[in-house]
Amino acid sequence: MDFKAVQTGPLTTARTVKKASATVIEAGDAVALDTGLLIKATATSAAIGWAPSGAGDGETTCVVMSGPDLVLEGTGDANYAVTMQGTEVDIVVTSTVQLIDVGSSATDVFKIDYGTLAGTAGAATGIRVRINKPL
């Protein structure tokens, strides 16, 4: 699971979204739209959501959650620092894993959360982000 939800709120919405039957969305993936169909989010995605349960090969829909009060926890591509709180950052994708691109601000799809639970200084895991540009 690339991301897990640690907080939702009244502005978090859940929608069923169409996807190509061959597209596999894993539970916890950040997702985006491409020509009206759901895909795994990429570094160039302009707006994203989160797929809590995913959808496999052969399925044509997937539940997507999004909103400014949805807080996700994931792993950064570098260690967290307290000075990162509130900064807009991107998503980066390795061969199979989606990471929080803590050093990049181009698409700004995430905003690093603030407070004592935003992350652990010196660790790449457990970084909390809000979806800054929701679907």
C-alpha positions in Angstrom: 0.0 0.0 0.0 1.6 3.3 -1.1 -0.6 5.6 1.0 -3.0 5.0 3.9 -5.6 7.4 5.1 -5.1 8.7 8.6 -7.8 11.4 8.6 -11.0 12.2 6.8 -13.4 15.0 7.3 -16.7 16.5 6.0 -15.0 17.7 2.7 -13.8 14.2 1.8 -15.9 12.7 -0.9 -16.1 9.1 -2.2 -17.0 8.5 -5.9 -17.1 5.5 -8.1 -15.0 6.2 -11.2 -14.6 4.4 -14.5 -11.3 2.8 -15.5 -10.1 0.7 -18.4 -10.7 -3.0 -17.6 -7.0 -3.8 -18.0 -5.8 -1.0 -15.6 -4.9 -2.3 -12.2 -5.3 0.1 -9.3 -3.8 -1.3 -6.1 -5.3 -0.5 -2.7 -3.7 2.7 -1.4 -2.7 4.1 -4.8 -2.9 7.8 -5.6 -5.0 8.0 -8.8 -5.7 10.5 -11.6 -7.8 10.8 -14.7 -6.5 10.3 -18.2 -9.0 10.9 -21.0 -11.8 10.5 -18.5 -10.6 7.1 -17.2 -8.9 6.4 -13.9 -5.1 5.6 -13.8 -2.4 5.4 -11.2 -1.2 8.9 -10.6 2.1 9.9 -12.2 4.6 12.7 -11.7 2.8 14.8 -14.2 -0.7 14.3 -12.8 -2.4 17.7 -12.3 -5.1 16.5 -9.8 -5.3 13.3 -7.7 -7.5 11.2 -5.5 -6.9 8.1 -3.4 -8.1 4.5 -4.0 -8.8 2.9 -0.6 -9.5 -0.6 -1.9 -8.2 -0.5 -5.5 -9.7 -2.4 -8.5 -8.2 -5.4 -10.4 -7.8 -6.5 -14.0 -11.2 -7.0 -15.5 -13.0 -4.5 -13.2 -14.3 -1.3 -14.8 -14.8 1.0 -11.8 -13.0 2.0 -8.7 -13.9 3.9 -5.6 -11.9 7.1 -5.2 -11.7 9.4 -2.2 -10.6 13.0 -2.5 -10.8 16.3 -0.7 -8.8 18.9 1.1 -9.3 17.4 4.5 -8.2 13.9 3.5 -4.8 13.2 5.1 -2.7 10.4 3.7 0.5 8.9 5.1 3.2 7.7 2.8 6.9 7.5 2.2 9.1 10.3 0.9 11.8 10.1 -1.7 14.1 11.7 0.9 13.9 12.2 4.7 11.4 14.5 6.3 12.5 17.7 7.9 10.3 19.9 10.2 10.9 22.9 7.8 8.9 21.0 5.2 5.6 21.5 7.0 3.0 23.2 4.8 5.1 23.0 1.7 3.6 22.0 -1.7 5.2 19.0 -3.1 4.8 16.4 -5.9 4.4 12.7 -6.4 7.1 10.6 -7.9 6.8 7.0 -9.1 9.5 4.4 -9.0 9.0 1.2 -10.9 6.2 0.1 -8.7 5.9 2.5 -5.7 4.4 6.0 -5.5 6.4 8.3 -3.2 6.1 11.9 -1.9 8.6 14.0 -3.8 9.6 16.1 -0.9 12.1 18.1 -2.8 10.0 19.1 -5.9 7.3 21.6 -6.4 6.0 21.5 -10.0 2.6 19.9 -10.0 2.0 20.6 -6.2 -0.6 17.8 -5.9 0.3 17.3 -2.2 0.8 19.7 0.7 2.9 18.3 3.6 0.7 18.4 6.7 1.7 20.4 9.8 2.0 19.6 13.5 3.8 17.0 15.6 2.4 14.1 13.5 3.4 15.4 10.1 6.5 13.3 10.1 9.6 12.2 12.0 12.7 14.3 11.3 15.3 12.3 9.6 12.9 9.5 8.4 11.4 9.0 5.0 8.5 6.9 6.2 5.3 8.2 7.9 5.1 11.5 6.1 1.6 13.0 6.2 0.2 14.9 3.3 -3.1 16.5 2.2 -4.2 16.3 -1.4 -3.5 19.8 -2.5 -5.2 19.4 -5.9 -8.1 17.0 -5.5 -10.0 15.3 -8.3 
